[in-house]
Amino acid sequence: MTIQINRKICLLGMYATGKTSLIRRYVHNIFDEKYLSTIGVNVSQKLLPPLETSNNKIVQFNFLIWDIEGIDRNNKLQKNYYAGSSGAIVVGDLTRKESFEVINGLLSDFSTICPEALIVLAGNKKDLLIENTDHPQRLKELAAQKKADYLLTSAKTGENVDELFLLLAHKIKDKL
Amino acid sequence: MIIPKFVNTAFSDHLIGYALLDNVFRITEHNRNFIKFLNLHDNVREKQLVEIMPEAIGLEQILQEMLDNERSIFTLPQVNRFLKDQQIAYYNITFYTTSLTDTPVFVIIYDITEETRLKQQLTQQKYEIELLEGQSFLQGRTLPNSLLGNSEPIRKIRDMVQHVAQIPKATIFLNGESGTGKSLVARLIHNGNAISTRPFVEINCAAIPETLLEAELFGYEKGAFTNAFTSKPGLLEEADGGTLFLDEIGDLPLKLQVKLLSFIESRSFRRLGSTKELQVNIKLISASNRNIIEMIKKNEFREDLFYRLNVVNINLPPLRDTGQDIITIARNFIGMFNIDFKKNVQKLSANAEQKLLNYHWPGNVRELRNVIERAMIFASGSEITSQDIHLYHLSPNEENATIEKILNIPPEGIAFEEIERKLLDSALEMANGNQSKAARLLHLSRDAFRYRLEKYHVI
C-alpha cells in the first residue's frame, strides 16, 4: 500500500537565479525566457513518483513547493515562509558569482528555523555556463562545507531538474 | 457560532477575507471574500484549513503553538495566487488567536494586490538593471581568462587582443584552423574595451544561402523583392555602435565582396530597394580558416577587399604548435568535467600527457575537449591514463597509408560513381550538412560540389 505524505519544501536563492523557472519546468514542464521577479511567495504542488523506504514501505510525496522571493534578511516576516519545511533547494546562478555568496546567510537563517530540514544545492543556468569560470567549483565547495548534495541544472533545457527534486525527495524519505 | 454583526460590518471591506477555525483547525465561519480570494466556489464550513489552503500545510506546529498560547499572531506576507487571466493577486494571510473557546484561531486575508503589483514593477526594473550591469562586468572579467596557455604564440595573441580592443573602429582579420577559437577571440576583442555593452553581431557567411546573405547583411525595404512584405534592418545596422563578426569570410560570394568593400571604404551603405545612404559606426572583425592568399590567386577572393579587412592580422596557432599549452588546456577541461560528472580526477598520467603532446590535433581545442570529455566519462580512478585517451584521427602517415588502401582497386573492379557518391555523403556528414565546408573537404569549389550533388540526386 502506498502512503501519501504532504511535505513542504522551499526554494531559496538570490533574485533571478531561476527558482521560479525550475519549479515551472518541474511542475508544468514549461519554460519562459522572460524574467518576472517573484514578490512574496508562490506555492505549487507536485505529486512525486512512489519511493520505497528502507523498511520496504512505499511512500509517495506530495511536495508543496514554496517559491520564495530573493530574501531580504532583515525582514523577519519573510522568515515565516520557512516554518514547517522538510527541506530546501538553494539555487545559485552559474553565471553570477554573487548568487553563491548569499547562500551561507540564507542557509543559516533557514537552518535556525528548520534545523532538521534537508538541503540540496543547485547551480542553475548550466546552459549558459561559460567555460573556465570557477562558479561550479564554488558550488562544489559550498556543498562540501554544508555536507549537502548538489546538481548543475538548466530550467531551460530541463537538464537535471527532475533529478534535483527527486534527490531531495530521497533524502527526506531516508529520514522517515 | 454565528459571527457577530459588528465583525461582519468591520470586515465588509472588499479587500478583507476572514475565517474562524476550531481547535482542530476546521473552518467554522467565513465571509464571501475568504472563498473568493482562495478561488473556491462552495461553502467551506467544516473543511480542514489545509484542504483549501495549501499554504497552511506545514504550519500545524505554528497553529498548535497558537492554541497553546505560546504565540498570538503569525503572518505569511505577499502570498501569490494566479487569477484566471494569469495575473497575480497578492495577499497577506494572518492568523490571530481569539479568546473564544470554540473558535480559538481567526484567519484574515488582506488583499494587497494593488500596492504589491507596483512594488513588483519597481523591483523588476531594479533587478533587470543589476543583471545588465552584472552581465557586462562578467563578460569583461571572465572572457580574457578564457584564452588559456602560456606559449609564445598565445601570449602574443593576448597582447594583440588587448591592443586592438582599445580601438573602437578597428578592422581585424583572424586566421586559423577550425577549432582554434576564432569566435572566442572575436568576443574577447569586443568585450575588452569600453563598447562591451554594445551589440556583438556574428554571422557565419558559409551558413547562410547566398541569396539571403545580402538581405541579411544590408537589410531591405518593403517591396525590394518578392516576399519583402515589411522593411528590415540588416546586421550592419544591428551592430551599430558595437562589433560585426563575419566568420568564414572566404565563403562570401564575389558579388557581396564588392558591396562589403564599398561599405568598408565609405562606412555607409544602402538597404536593398532603398536610395537612402545609411552610416554605421562598427568594429569589423572577419575570420577564415581558408588560405585567402591562395583564393586571391584563383580569383575566388578580391585582393582589394582582403587588404581592407586585414588591417590587423591575428593568426591563431593550431593547437599542435602550442606545446605545453595542450596540457594546461586539458587540465582545465578535467577541472570542468570533474564538476560536471562529479568525479575527482586529479591529473593526467605521464604517458597520457605524452600521448596528447604527440598528437597532431586536426580539430584543435574543440577536439581536445571531446577527447578529455570521453576520457573523463570512462576514467575510474584519480588519474587519466593513456588508455583512457582515444584519439579520433589518424596521424598524417597513417592517413596516407589508408588512402593507399582505399585506392587499391579490387580484382573484381569498382563502380567509380558509387565511390564519388559515397564521398559526397561522407563530406556532407562531416560538415554537418554545410555544403561550403563539405566542398572544401573534397577540395572542390562550391559550384562543382553542388553540380555533383545534383548529378547524383544527393539533395
Contacts between the chains, C-beta under 8 A, distances in Angstrom:
chain1	res1	chain2	res2	distance
A	6	B	50	7.7
A	6	B	57	5.0
A	6	B	58	7.7
A	7	B	58	7.9
A	8	B	57	5.8
A	8	B	58	3.4
A	15	B	123	8.0
A	15	B	127	5.0
A	16	B	127	5.7
A	16	B	131	5.7
A	35	B	124	7.7
A	35	B	127	7.7
A	35	B	128	7.0
A	35	B	131	7.6
A	36	B	124	7.0
A	37	B	120	6.6
A	37	B	123	5.1
A	37	B	124	4.7
A	37	B	127	5.2
A	38	B	80	7.3
A	39	B	78	5.6
A	39	B	80	7.5
A	39	B	90	6.8
A	39	B	116	5.7
A	39	B	119	6.0
A	39	B	120	4.7
A	39	B	123	6.3
A	40	B	77	6.1
A	40	B	78	2.4
A	40	B	79	6.0
A	40	B	80	5.7
A	40	B	90	6.1
A	40	B	116	7.1
A	41	B	55	7.8
A	41	B	76	7.1
A	41	B	78	6.7
A	41	B	79	5.8
A	41	B	80	6.5
A	42	B	79	7.9
A	42	B	80	3.9
A	42	B	82	8.0
A	42	B	88	7.8
A	43	B	54	5.3
A	43	B	55	5.3
A	43	B	79	7.4
A	43	B	80	7.9
A	45	B	54	6.1
A	64	B	54	5.6
A	64	B	57	5.0
A	64	B	58	6.6
A	69	B	78	7.7
A	77	B	75	5.6
A	77	B	77	4.9
A	78	B	77	6.7
A	80	B	74	6.5
A	80	B	75	6.2
A	80	B	76	5.8
A	80	B	77	7.5
A	81	B	76	6.8
A	83	B	58	6.8
A	83	B	59	6.1
A	83	B	61	7.4
A	83	B	62	5.4
A	83	B	74	7.9
A	84	B	57	7.6
A	84	B	58	2.9
A	84	B	59	5.4
A	84	B	60	6.9
A	84	B	61	6.1
A	84	B	62	6.8
A	85	B	58	6.4
A	86	B	58	7.7
A	95	B	135	7.8
A	95	B	138	6.5
A	96	B	134	5.8
A	96	B	138	7.0
A	97	B	138	8.0
A	98	B	134	7.3
A	130	B	142	5.6
A	130	B	143	7.6
A	130	B	146	7.2
A	131	B	146	6.4
A	131	B	332	7.8
A	131	B	336	6.3
A	132	B	142	7.1
A	132	B	145	5.8
A	132	B	146	5.2
A	132	B	148	7.0
A	132	B	332	6.1
A	132	B	336	7.4
A	133	B	142	5.4
A	136	B	336	7.5
A	136	B	339	4.0
A	136	B	340	7.6
A	137	B	335	7.3
A	137	B	339	6.4
A	139	B	339	7.8
A	140	B	339	5.8
A	152	B	339	7.1
A	152	B	340	6.6
